[in-house]
Amino acid sequence: MTGSNDDNSLIVACRAGRTEAFGVLVQRYQDRLYPTMLRLTGSTEDALDLLQDAFLRAFEKLDKFQGESSFYTWVYRIAVNLALSGRRRRKVTLRLTLPDHDAIDPQDESSLSDPTLPLELAERDELIQAALNALADDHRAVVVMKEFDGLRYEEIASILEVPVGTVRSRLHRARLDLRERLKGIVHEDAPTEREQPARNAH
Amino acid sequence: MNLDDETLLSAYLDDELDPADRLAVEWSIESNPPLAEQFRSLAQARDAVSGLPRPAIPRDLGPVLGARLAANRRRERLRKLARPAGVAFAFSGFFGIAASLIFALILLNHSLHESDKLAQIADQPVPPIRSHLPVPIIKPAETPQLASTLVPVVPRPVDPKNSSPRPGSFDETRELDARRAIAGMLEQPHVRRIRIVTDVLDASDKVKDLIHQDARKNPEFGRISICQEIVIDPECAEAAEVFAVPMDERDRKAFVGQLARSFPSLVEESDETSPDLVTQLTEVGQVALFSGTKAAPLVDPPHDLRPFIANRAEFPQNHIVESNPQSLEPGRPKDPTDERKAESPKLVARPSTKLKPSERVTVLVWVVTRPTRRL
C-alpha cells in the first residue's frame, strides 16, 4: 500500500477544499476496492455504483476520519456497510417489462469473469458468483471479506460491528450453503489447494 | 459427528483457533471420516470463492466522482443563493421543477422457433403495430396520429459561454415531433422494457440524489434544469442521437401514472442502477437514445425477422437475434475500437444450437422536463 503519510497529506488537502487531492486517493484505491465490490454486488455496474457512493460518502465524512485505520480500510468499511445497509440510495425506477415469457434480467454477468479465461473457467466463475449472490447479504459479506480479501475474523467483526463469534457462525453457515450450491461445480474428488489450515501458509 | 461446535471446523480452516481447540479439531477430523469429509467440502467451498478472479476496474471513477462533487457544490451554492428568508418557496418553484426521465428500452428479444415458417412469413407485409400503451404526454390539441418513427434532433456543440436558460426558446414543433417520437418508440414491437428514472430537483433527497449523483461523466452535469446546451460525452461523440421530448412535472406525473395504471402488473419500482450513460443532455426537453453503454441509434431488426416481431410471434427455432456485443455489454473493458463499432450496432439472425432466452439491446431515452415558468 502507498504510505499512509501520503494519504494523510492528501486528506489534509481534501479538508482544505482541494478536491483534486481526493481524486488522487480515488485513483490510488479504486482498483484495489473494485474486485471486492464486484463480488459483494455481483454486477459490474452495481459495483461501480457502490464504489462511487462509498468514495462520495468518504469525502463527505472526511472530517470524521480520525486516522485510526488507514484510509483504505476506512473506505472499505464504508463500502461494505453501504452494501449491507438500506441507506444506500435507491433509484426511483419505474420499470415496465413487456410480456416476455423467457426474458431474463440483462445483468452484465458476462463481465464478471475475465474474458481471456477459457470458457469453462469463465462459466465456472459465473456459477460461483451466482452461488455467492444467492447467499444472504450478511453471509455474502463475511464470505467475501474472508475468502476473497483474507481478513481475519476480528477485522471482519470490527467492520461489521458484530462479535467475532457471529462472524464465525455466519462464515460457517455460508460455507455450508455454498457447498450445497456448488455441488457439481467444484470437483468433489479434487484435493483442495489449501487442505491444511491457513496457518501453514503464513 | 463428535464435534460439539461445527463452526470450529471453519475456524480451524481459517487458522482462527487457539492451540487447544486446534488440537481438538485435528483429533476429531482424524478419528471421524464424515467430519473429515465435511472439512474437505468446506475447504472446497472456500477455495472456490478465493479463486475467483480479481478483474481490473473497467473505468476510472475519478471523472464521475469529480462531476458528482462539483454538482454537489453547485447545488449547495444554488441552495444558498436561492433560499433567502421568505422567498424559498418561490425560488424553488423556479429552479426546482426541472426533472428528467430516463426510459431504458430493452429491445429485441429473440429466441424463437419454427424456422420453416420464417421463409413463408418473411415476405409478408408488416402490419401496423398498435400499442395499447397510452401516450398521456400528448395534449389533446397536439394529438395528430402518432408517428412510428423517431425524430432526431441534431446535437449542437456546447457553448460554455452560453449556458444560461433561455426560456421561451422552446420550439413547439420540436416538442410535438418529439412527443411523436416517444409515442413511436413505445409502439416498437420489439421493445421489451422501459425504464423510467425520475429526477426532480427540490423533491425528496432520494430523488435529488439522482439528478446530481447519477453516473454522468461530464462535470457540467447538474445544469440539466437550467441550460440549453447539449453535452455529448467525447468518448461517444459520434454515436448519439438526440430527441426532444418536453414534459413538465404535471405531464411527467400523468405519464408515469398512466403507465402504472395501464400495466399494473408490469410497472414496478426497483433499485437497478442505470447503465453508464455516455451522453449527457443539458438542454431542457431532450432525449437521447443509447444502446448498452454506448450511445447508438435505434437499429431495425433483421428484415426476415420483422414479420415475427411485428406479430409478436416467436422467432424461428435455431435462430437468435444477435446484437453487436461490442456495443451492448455494459461494463466491458474499453477497447479503442469499441467506440466506432458501437456506432452502428447490428442485429443479425444466426443459427444457434441452443435457444438464448434473450439478447440485449438497450435504448435509453432521456426525457428532460421543461422548467415551469410559474414564478
Chai-1 contact restraints between the chains, C-beta under 6 A:
chainA,res_idxA,chainB,res_idxB,connection_type,confidence,min_distance_angstrom,max_distance_angstrom,comment,restraint_id
A,T19,B,L69,contact,1.0,0.0,6.0,A-B,restraint_1
A,G23,B,G62,contact,1.0,0.0,6.0,A-B,restraint_2
A,V26,B,L61,contact,1.0,0.0,6.0,A-B,restraint_3
A,V26,B,G62,contact,1.0,0.0,6.0,A-B,restraint_4
A,V26,B,L65,contact,1.0,0.0,6.0,A-B,restraint_5
A,Q27,B,G62,contact,1.0,0.0,6.0,A-B,restraint_6
A,Q30,B,I57,contact,1.0,0.0,6.0,A-B,restraint_7
A,Q30,B,L61,contact,1.0,0.0,6.0,A-B,restraint_8
A,D31,B,I57,contact,1.0,0.0,6.0,A-B,restraint_9
A,Y34,B,I57,contact,1.0,0.0,6.0,A-B,restraint_10
A,P35,B,R54,contact,1.0,0.0,6.0,A-B,restraint_11
A,T44,B,G331,contact,1.0,0.0,6.0,A-B,restraint_12
A,E45,B,T273,contact,1.0,0.0,6.0,A-B,restraint_13
A,E45,B,P330,contact,1.0,0.0,6.0,A-B,restraint_14
A,E45,B,G331,contact,1.0,0.0,6.0,A-B,restraint_15
A,D46,B,T273,contact,1.0,0.0,6.0,A-B,restraint_16
A,D49,B,T273,contact,1.0,0.0,6.0,A-B,restraint_17
A,Q52,B,L61,contact,1.0,0.0,6.0,A-B,restraint_18
A,F55,B,L65,contact,1.0,0.0,6.0,A-B,restraint_19
A,L56,B,R68,contact,1.0,0.0,6.0,A-B,restraint_20
A,R89,B,D209,contact,1.0,0.0,6.0,A-B,restraint_21
A,R90,B,D271,contact,1.0,0.0,6.0,A-B,restraint_22
A,K91,B,V197,contact,1.0,0.0,6.0,A-B,restraint_23
A,K91,B,D271,contact,1.0,0.0,6.0,A-B,restraint_24
A,V92,B,T198,contact,1.0,0.0,6.0,A-B,restraint_25
A,V92,B,V207,contact,1.0,0.0,6.0,A-B,restraint_26
A,T93,B,R195,contact,1.0,0.0,6.0,A-B,restraint_27
A,T93,B,V197,contact,1.0,0.0,6.0,A-B,restraint_28
A,T93,B,S270,contact,1.0,0.0,6.0,A-B,restraint_29
A,T93,B,E272,contact,1.0,0.0,6.0,A-B,restraint_30
A,L94,B,I196,contact,1.0,0.0,6.0,A-B,restraint_31
A,L94,B,V256,contact,1.0,0.0,6.0,A-B,restraint_32
A,L94,B,V267,contact,1.0,0.0,6.0,A-B,restraint_33
A,R95,B,R195,contact,1.0,0.0,6.0,A-B,restraint_34
A,R95,B,E268,contact,1.0,0.0,6.0,A-B,restraint_35
A,R95,B,S270,contact,1.0,0.0,6.0,A-B,restraint_36
A,L96,B,I194,contact,1.0,0.0,6.0,A-B,restraint_37
A,L96,B,L259,contact,1.0,0.0,6.0,A-B,restraint_38
A,L96,B,F263,contact,1.0,0.0,6.0,A-B,restraint_39
A,L96,B,L266,contact,1.0,0.0,6.0,A-B,restraint_40
A,L96,B,V267,contact,1.0,0.0,6.0,A-B,restraint_41
A,T97,B,R193,contact,1.0,0.0,6.0,A-B,restraint_42
A,T97,B,L266,contact,1.0,0.0,6.0,A-B,restraint_43
A,L98,B,R192,contact,1.0,0.0,6.0,A-B,restraint_44
A,D100,B,N109,contact,1.0,0.0,6.0,A-B,restraint_45
A,D100,B,R192,contact,1.0,0.0,6.0,A-B,restraint_46
A,D102,B,P357,contact,1.0,0.0,6.0,A-B,restraint_47
A,A103,B,S358,contact,1.0,0.0,6.0,A-B,restraint_48
A,I104,B,P357,contact,1.0,0.0,6.0,A-B,restraint_49
A,I104,B,S358,contact,1.0,0.0,6.0,A-B,restraint_50
A,P106,B,R360,contact,1.0,0.0,6.0,A-B,restraint_51
A,D108,B,P330,contact,1.0,0.0,6.0,A-B,restraint_52
A,D108,B,G331,contact,1.0,0.0,6.0,A-B,restraint_53
A,S110,B,E329,contact,1.0,0.0,6.0,A-B,restraint_54
A,S111,B,G331,contact,1.0,0.0,6.0,A-B,restraint_55
A,S111,B,R332,contact,1.0,0.0,6.0,A-B,restraint_56
A,D114,B,P53,contact,1.0,0.0,6.0,A-B,restraint_57
A,D114,B,P55,contact,1.0,0.0,6.0,A-B,restraint_58
A,D125,B,L52,contact,1.0,0.0,6.0,A-B,restraint_59
A,I128,B,A48,contact,1.0,0.0,6.0,A-B,restraint_60
A,V143,B,V49,contact,1.0,0.0,6.0,A-B,restraint_61
A,E147,B,R46,contact,1.0,0.0,6.0,A-B,restraint_62
A,E147,B,V49,contact,1.0,0.0,6.0,A-B,restraint_63
A,E147,B,S50,contact,1.0,0.0,6.0,A-B,restraint_64
A,Y153,B,E16,contact,1.0,0.0,6.0,A-B,restraint_65
A,R168,B,T7,contact,1.0,0.0,6.0,A-B,restraint_66
A,R168,B,A11,contact,1.0,0.0,6.0,A-B,restraint_67
A,S169,B,T7,contact,1.0,0.0,6.0,A-B,restraint_68
A,L171,B,S10,contact,1.0,0.0,6.0,A-B,restraint_69
A,H172,B,T7,contact,1.0,0.0,6.0,A-B,restraint_70
A,H172,B,S10,contact,1.0,0.0,6.0,A-B,restraint_71
A,R175,B,S10,contact,1.0,0.0,6.0,A-B,restraint_72
A,R175,B,L42,contact,1.0,0.0,6.0,A-B,restraint_73
A,R175,B,A45,contact,1.0,0.0,6.0,A-B,restraint_74
A,L178,B,A45,contact,1.0,0.0,6.0,A-B,restraint_75
A,R179,B,S41,contact,1.0,0.0,6.0,A-B,restraint_76
A,R179,B,A45,contact,1.0,0.0,6.0,A-B,restraint_77
A,L182,B,A48,contact,1.0,0.0,6.0,A-B,restraint_78
A,V186,B,Q44,contact,1.0,0.0,6.0,A-B,restraint_79
A,V186,B,A48,contact,1.0,0.0,6.0,A-B,restraint_80
A,T192,B,A43,contact,1.0,0.0,6.0,A-B,restraint_81
A,T192,B,Q44,contact,1.0,0.0,6.0,A-B,restraint_82
A,T192,B,D47,contact,1.0,0.0,6.0,A-B,restraint_83
A,E193,B,D47,contact,1.0,0.0,6.0,A-B,restraint_84
A,E195,B,A43,contact,1.0,0.0,6.0,A-B,restraint_85
A,P197,B,Y12,contact,1.0,0.0,6.0,A-B,restraint_86
A,P197,B,D15,contact,1.0,0.0,6.0,A-B,restraint_87
A,A198,B,D14,contact,1.0,0.0,6.0,A-B,restraint_88
A,A198,B,D15,contact,1.0,0.0,6.0,A-B,restraint_89
A,R199,B,D15,contact,1.0,0.0,6.0,A-B,restraint_90
